[in-house]
Amino acid sequence: MKNIAISAAILVSLPALTGPAVAQEKTLTGERTTIVAHRGASGYLPEHTLEGYKLAIEMGADFIEPDLVVTKDGVLIARHEPMLSGTTNVADLPEFASRKTTRRVDGVDTTDWFAGDFTLDEIKQLRAKQAMADRDQSKNGQFQIPALEEVISLVKQEAAARGRTIGIAPETKHSTFHAALGLPIEDRLVDVLKKAGWTGKDAPVVIQSFETANLKYLNTKIDVRLAQLVDGADVDKDGNMVLEAPYAQPYDFVVVGDQRTNKDLLTKEGLAEVKTYADIVAPWKPYILASKQVDKNNDGKPDDLNNDGAIDERDRVLAAPSSVVKDAHAAGLQVFTWTFRSEPKRLTSDFEGDPAAEYKAFYALGVDGLFSDFTDHAVKAR
């Protein structure tokens, strides 16, 4: 992929970035944007595997992201969700057929195999698989599911071998759900980080969560950086965020009857509150730079801009950037955003199928960090 400049078409769509030359906004610290390998090199290998993390590090990732869930015997493992069927071969193993059950996750009844019903030894009998059907499935069944300690060991080894700092960005998945099971994540994570010697503000660690109460608790227990994730359900035809359960609010808000939404976290008042317990706000990228559909003939249907018979991201155009980055920086918060994926069908039409153009648009807006499935593309465009 060529390391190209933002196209003229993109500049037209990004008036805030134009002028005599592209106005490059600064990150909060003035340092270059941090690239976090989203679930490892998940564009190439099954997510949350040691092999995927190592590949992402080889590609130049600054941080890798292990999402964390808890086993029956209280061990933190790297999985995107407590549900296992989407990322492992658990459904193919007859010895675990009886473990399939229904649990309520963030208010939604979910039938699956849950990590909390398996010991670590049993988890080690599973093998990872590629979660996205349109990606390479040839490595399915080859890799184990790692515990967090194994991930940290890998990172330390790679950092020493390469002579550079490599960090981890663990995400505490479904904190309220795990607490209700009697398997809370937070103190377990603190204990693992203490054993690793990673407890200070300068440690190569960023802990993330979509909930707020657990981050506030962690802020009293450890000094590593904390990141408030901000979710959304969808983006409507006009580029506005759609907020529907379970993506409308942090789930701990739902539990206590707090009516505020994820959007409220990104107001100036919301950002000021986030700053009291976190160092980073990490919204889904349409909160920063959204896209909208086109209906030039006013028939009430989105135009098929590339005439391929399907409506996807390639049939949307960029809206103007929001003020989220500037507002967060004014509040003293860094801004990380997610998730960058290189497949053409996941790129807005302005980017003309080139993921480098999307990265450059966000780099130009001054984002402090981003999560990518394709670390190599993010590094090359930086």
N, C-alpha and C positions, 0 to 999 in steps of 0.2 A: 504493500500500500504506500502511495506517495504521501509525504508529509506536506499537504497542500494548504494554501490559505483558504479562508472562508470565501465561498463563491459570492459573486455579485448578487445572486438571487437571495442568499441568506442575509446579506447586508441590508437588502431592501426590507426584509422581514424583521430585522433587528435594528430599528432606528436608534435605540439607545447606545448601540455600539459603533455608530458611524460618525463621521466627521471628516476632516482632511485625511485621517487614517483611522483604522479600527482602534477604538478607545479601549485599551486593555485595562480593566479594573484590577486592582490589587487584591490579593488575599489579605486576610486580617493581619497576618504576621509579615507579609511581604515575601514569604517563601513560596516555592512552586507548589502547585496542587498535589496533594497526597493521593496516590492511587492505591485503592484497596481491592484486592482480588476477591470478588464476590463469590463466596462459597468455594474458593480456590480457583483453578482454571476451568470453571464450570462450562465454558463454551466448548471445551475440548474433551474433558474427562468427567466421569461421574463426580458430582459435587461432594464436598466434605470428605475427601480422602487424603491420606498423606501424599499420595502420588499427585493428586491435583494441586495441593498446596505447594509441593516442591516445584512443579512445572510453572506455577504462577510466579514463584520466587525467581526461577531461572529467567522468566520473561521480564523481570524488573519490578515486581510489586513492592511497594513500600510497606504495606500491611497485608495480611491475609485475614479472612473473616471466618471464624468458626462459630456457627450458630450452636447454641447449647440447649440440650435437654437432659433429663436425669433418668438413670436406670433404676430398677427396683431396689438394687443394693446401694443406691446413693452416689453413683459415679456420673460425672459430667461427660457426656459424649457429644460429638459433633454431628448433628442432624438438623435439617432445616425446620422440621416440625417434630412434635412427639409422635405423630402418626408415621408409620414406617413403610407403608406399602408403596408410596410414590417414589421412594429413593432407594429401596432395597428389594431383595428377592424374597422377602418374608412370606409372601402369598404363595410361593412355589414350594415351600417346605412343609410337608405333611405333619411333621412333629410339632409344629406351632399352629396348626389349623385352629385348635380350640382357644387360642389366645385372642382371636378376633372378637371385638366387643364394641359397644357403643358408649361413648363418653361425651359430655357436654364441654365443648371447647369455645371459650369466649361467647357463650350463649347459643352456640350452634351444636345440635346433636350430630355427632360424627362417628361413623362406624369404620373401624380400622384395627390395626395392631399398634399398640402404644408402647413406647420405650419404657415407661414406668412399670410395665408388666413383665419385663425381661431383665435378668441379671446381666452384668457385663460379659460373663462367660458365654451366655446365650447370644448376646449381641454380636460377639466375635464369630459366631457361626453364620451370620448373615453376610451378604456381599452387596456392595453398592451397585446402583444402576443409574444411567442417565435419566434425569427427571423430565426432560423435554423430548417429546416424540420426534421432533423434526431435527434433532441433533444426533451425532454419531453414537450408535448403540453397540459398537464392536467391543468396547471395553467392559460391558456389563458382566457382572459376576466375577471380576478379577480382584477387586480391592475390598479390604476390610473397613469396618467403621471404627474410627479412632477415638480414644479417650482424649480429653483436653490435655492431660499430662504428656501424651505422645505428640500432640500438636506443638506444644511448647518446646519439647525436646528437639523436634525437627527444626523449628524456627531458630533456636539457639545454635544448633549445629550449622545451619546454613549461614547465619549471620557471621559466625566465627570464620567459616571457610571463605566467605566472600568479602570480609572486612568492611561490612556496612551494617547499619541498624536495620532490622526487619521487625515489624510490630505485629501484634494481633489485635483484632477488633471483635471480641466475643459479643454475641448478642444473646441476652437472656430471653429465651422464647417463652411466651405465655406464663408470665410470673404468677398471676393469680391462679391459673389452672394447676401449676405445679405445687403451689402452697396448699391448695385444697386437697391434693393427693397426699400431703404430708411429706413432700419431697421438694422443699423450697430450694431455689437455685442460688440465691445471693450469697449466703454464708459459705456455701460450698465453693463458689467461685473465688471469694476472698481468700479462703484457705489455700486453694491451689496457687493463687497468685503470690501469696506470702511465701510458700515453699519455693516458688520460682525466683523470689527476690524482687518481684515487680509490684511494688506498692506505692511508689512515689509519683509525683506529678510528671517527673521526667522519665518514667518507665515507658517502654514501647507498647502501651496498652490503651485502648479506647473501649470502654464497655458501653454497649448500646441497648436500648429497649424502646418498644412502642408504648409501654406503660410508663407512668410517672412516679408512682409511689415507691416502686423498688429502686429507682434511680435516686430518689430523695433519701432512702434508707442507705444505699451504697455510699452516698456522699458523706455519711457519718462514719463509715466503716473503713474506707480506703481512699487514697489520694490520687489514684489514676484518673485520667480524663474520662468524662461521661458524655454520652451523646443521646439526646432526645430524638428518637425517630418519629416522623409524622406521616401518617398513612392517608390514603384516600381510596375510594371504591373504583372510580372511573373518571374520565373526562368527557363532558358532553360535547355536542356538536359545535358549540361556540367557544370551547376552550375552558369552560368553568369546571371546577372540581365537583364531582358527584360524591356525596357523603351518604352511604348506606351501611347499615350494620352488616358485619362486625367491623367495618372500616371507618365508621363515622367518628368514633371517639376512642381514646385510650380505654381499655376494658376496665381498668380500675376506676375510671370515671363512672362507667355504667354501674358498677357494683355499689358505689356510694351515692348514686343519684345526682352526680354533677352533670349539668346539662351542657357544658361547654363541648365544642367539637374540636376535631383536629385543626380546622381552619383557625379556631380561636388561639391555638398555640402559636400561630404565626403572625398575629397582630402585634403591634408594638407593646401592648400590655402583656400579651402572652409571652413574648420573647423576653421581656424583663423578668417575668416569673421563672422561665426556664433558666435564665442566667443565675438564679439564686442557688441552683443545685447541679447544673450541667455546664460543660464547656463548649459543647457543639450542639447545634440543631441540625437534624438530618431529614429534610422533607423529601418526599417522592418528587422526582424532577419536574413534573408538570406544574408544581407549585411555583417553580422558578421560571420555566420557559415552556409554555403549553402550546398545543396545536389545536386547530379547529378544522371542521369540514367545510367544503365549498358546495354551494348550490346555485350555480350561475343561472340556471333556467327556472329557478323557483318552483320546482315540482315537488318540493318537500322531501326529496331524497338526496343523499350525498352524491356528488359527482365522482365518477370513477376516473380519476385523473390520469392514471397510466393505462386505462383501457384493458385491464387484465381480467375483468369479470368479477373481481373481488374487492371488497372495501376493507382496507386496513390502514395502518399508519402512513403508507405511501400515498394515500389519498387525502391527507390532511396537510395544512399549511401552518407555518409558525405564527403564533400571536406575539404581541410585544412582551418583552421580559417583565416580570413582576418586580416589586421592590423588596422581595424577601431577603436577598443577599445583602443589600445595602442596609435594610432595617436590622438584620441580625448582627452585622458588623458594628453598627452604631450602638447596639446593646452589648457589645463585647463578646459575641458568640462567633465561633467559626461555623461555616456552613459546609456540610457534606451532603451529597445527593446520590440518588440511585434510581434504577439500575441500568447500566449502559450495555447494550447488546448490538452485535454487529450485523445480524441478518438484515438484508434490505427491507423485508416486510415489517421490521421493527423500527425503521427510520422514517421520519417525516419527509415529505416530498422535497422540501427545500434542500435537504442534504444529498439528494440525487444518488442515494444508495451508498454513499461514502461515509463510514463511521467516523473517519478523521474529522470531517466537517462538523459533526455533532459535538465531538469532544472540544474542538476549537471554539465553538459557540459558547459552551459552558466555561471553558478556561477564560474566555474573554470577559465573562460576567464576574470573575473573581471568586469562583467557588474554591473552598479550601481543601476539599477532598471529594472523591467520587468512587463509587463502587462499580466495578466492571466485570462482566463474564469473560472478557477478552483483554487480559492485562497487556498483552503485546501491542494491541491496537491503541490502548490508552497511553502507553509509554511512548510509542512512536509519534503520536499526535501532540504530545506535551511540549 
